[in-house]
Structure formats: C-alpha cells, structure tokens
Amino acid sequence: MAASYHTHSNSFPTRSHPQVLEVEEHLRRLRSSQAASTSSLGHELKGLQDLHDSVEKILQLPLLQLPLVQQALARDHQKKWVDELLNGSFKILDVCSTAQNVLLQMKESALGLQSVLRRRRGDETELTSEIQKYLASRKAMRKAINKTLGNLKGLENECSSSINEEHVSVLKEVEAVTLATFEYLLSFISGSRTPSKLSRFALLTKLIRPKRIACQEDQTEMNEFEKVDAALSTVVGHKTIKSDNIIYMQNQLKEMESSIQDLEEGLESLSRRLIKARVPLLNILTN
C-alpha cells in the first residue's frame, strides 16, 4: 500500500510508513520466538524494549510527517481509543510490576536459604525448616501467579476485539504480544509443572552419585526455578542431608539467583520504556 502524506489527512500512518514497518518487524520476531531458557527469555524482554521504543517513535512523529498517529487518535470520536490504549498500557505496567515483585520475593527467599546452607553445622532442623518455608512460599507464589495469568487471559481477549480500525489496531497488536510475553514469563517463573516422579528420580540419582550424569535429558528440560524446586523437594523428609546434597543445592540456587538478576534487569529497563510510551498518549488527551 502506497503511503499518503498530504497535510489534511486524519488517518493513521499507513502500514508502509518506515516507523510502522519497524514496529511490525519487532512484532514478527517476537511472535516467532520460542523462549526455552532464561537467556532466550531475556532476549525476548530486550525485544519488547525495542518494540516499545519504536511505538514511542510512532506516537511522537513530528507535525511535518503527516498522516499522524496523534491525528487519528485525537479526533473527538476516537478519544475512546486513547483511553483504551492508556488503560491497556496501565494494565501492562501492573503485570510488569507483579513480575518484578515475584522475582524480588524469589531472590529474598533464595538468599535466606543460601545463608542457612552456608552456616549449617550438622543440625538438620534449621535447614529442613528453611527448605519447607521456601517451598511454602513457592506454593503461595504459584497461586498468586495463576490468578494473574487468569486475568491476563481476559486482557488478551480485549486486545483482539476492542479496536478494529486497521492502523490503530497495530498498537493493540503490540499490547497483545507484550501480554503474551508476560504470560510466558510468569509461567516460566512459577514452574508450570510440579516436579514429576521422573525428574525427582533424576535429581535423587544426581544427589546420591553427583559425579554421574543420570537422566540428563529430563534435567535439561527443567528451567532454573524448577530445578531448585525439585532439588529441595527431594531432600525434604530425609533424616540426614549429605554434604554433596548441600553443595548441589547451593549450585542450583546460585544459578537461579543469576537468572533472577538477568530477568530483573530486563524488566526494569522494559518498565521505563512502558512509562515513556504512555507520555505521548497522555499528551494527546491534554492537547
């Protein structure tokens, strides 16, 4: 479709506008990506940052580069679209904040457990109590995450049905892809599955004979959060916890803490971009 730039147009920038094409390219990459690890999930968060940077550029196109997004959104009968987009961006920020809080709680729980593991001197009581406390906090966290995931399903339905106007709908596509990424992120953190009998057997074998690689295929399918859950669940109930088991749990916790740090940095950077992208929409309402 050829772009039209006459100064009296009130339409959204056409799909051939360079900035719109840039947004659509980011959308295509995010839709086709399949995050299976913390590093790939971090890459998706970086992709979201780039996507929302591009959205901000679209919303701030100067007056000389008509047709403008602002013009299409500023028309009186389309102010409801601005309200809808602002409401959507607020909900995305809320989900982002939820993910950040979950990671903070995870980090604090992991640090507390690491502290007990480091100072343990033969007494199993304190360690067992701390492990049970960690697992209980994970259970409560999963419940809260599942509630958020349920709310996200409703938000995704709103994205697909609210705005049908072709050019404005690209912003709703951005919203939908962002929500889908957060849905995967929260599922990733919660561990969408409880450690199965097979995965527990794999970890138990590794704890008993740590120099051997047992059931490696099953282990590699688990993310860092699931590995910690499975490792801790394996030793709960044992009268004694061997030093090899302690070392293994410490290593798993360190890997998880590193993953949490990476995800926290990605979410913090994304949060700043989400806030910046709201400014042009707020300006449309006030101008």
Rosetta blueprint (number, residue, H / E / L):
1 M L
2 A L
3 A L
4 S L
5 Y L
6 H L
7 T L
8 H L
9 S L
10 N L
11 S L
12 F L
13 P L
14 T L
15 R L
16 S L
17 H L
18 P H
19 Q H
20 V H
21 L H
22 E H
23 V H
24 E H
25 E H
26 H H
27 L H
28 R H
29 R H
30 L H
31 R H
32 S H
33 S L
34 Q L
35 A L
36 A L
37 S L
38 T H
39 S H
40 S H
41 L H
42 G H
43 H H
44 E H
45 L H
46 K H
47 G H
48 L H
49 Q H
50 D H
51 L H
52 H H
53 D H
54 S H
55 V H
56 E H
57 K H
58 I H
59 L H
60 Q L
61 L L
62 P L
63 L L
64 L L
65 Q L
66 L L
67 P L
68 L L
69 V H
70 Q H
71 Q H
72 A H
73 L H
74 A H
75 R L
76 D H
77 H H
78 Q H
79 K H
80 K H
81 W H
82 V H
83 D H
84 E H
85 L H
86 L H
87 N H
88 G H
89 S H
90 F H
91 K H
92 I H
93 L H
94 D H
95 V H
96 C H
97 S H
98 T H
99 A H
100 Q H
101 N H
102 V H
103 L H
104 L H
105 Q H
106 M H
107 K H
108 E H
109 S H
110 A H
111 L H
112 G H
113 L H
114 Q H
115 S H
116 V H
117 L H
118 R H
119 R H
120 R L
121 R L
122 G L
123 D L
124 E H
125 T H
126 E H
127 L H
128 T H
129 S H
130 E H
131 I H
132 Q H
133 K H
134 Y H
135 L H
136 A H
137 S H
138 R H
139 K H
140 A H
141 M H
142 R H
143 K H
144 A H
145 I H
146 N H
147 K H
148 T H
149 L H
150 G H
151 N H
152 L H
153 K H
154 G H
155 L H
156 E H
157 N H
158 E H
159 C H
160 S H
161 S H
162 S L
163 I L
164 N L
165 E L
166 E L
167 H L
168 V L
169 S H
170 V H
171 L H
172 K H
173 E H
174 V H
175 E H
176 A H
177 V H
178 T H
179 L H
180 A H
181 T H
182 F H
183 E H
184 Y H
185 L H
186 L H
187 S H
188 F H
189 I H
190 S H
191 G L
192 S L
193 R L
194 T L
195 P L
196 S L
197 K H
198 L H
199 S H
200 R H
201 F H
202 A H
203 L H
204 L H
205 T H
206 K H
207 L H
208 I H
209 R L
210 P L
211 K L
212 R L
213 I L
214 A L
215 C L
216 Q H
217 E H
218 D H
219 Q H
220 T H
221 E L
222 M L
223 N L
224 E H
225 F H
226 E H
227 K H
228 V H
229 D H
230 A H
231 A H
232 L H
233 S H
234 T H
235 V H
236 V L
237 G L
238 H L
239 K L
240 T L
241 I L
242 K L
243 S H
244 D H
245 N H
246 I H
247 I H
248 Y H
249 M H
250 Q H
251 N H
252 Q H
253 L H
254 K H
255 E H
256 M H
257 E H
258 S H
259 S H
260 I H
261 Q H
262 D H
263 L H
264 E H
265 E H
266 G H
267 L H
268 E H
269 S H
270 L H
271 S H
272 R H
273 R H
274 L H
275 I H
276 K H
277 A H
278 R H
279 V H
280 P H
281 L H
282 L H
283 N H
284 I H
285 L H
286 T H
287 N L
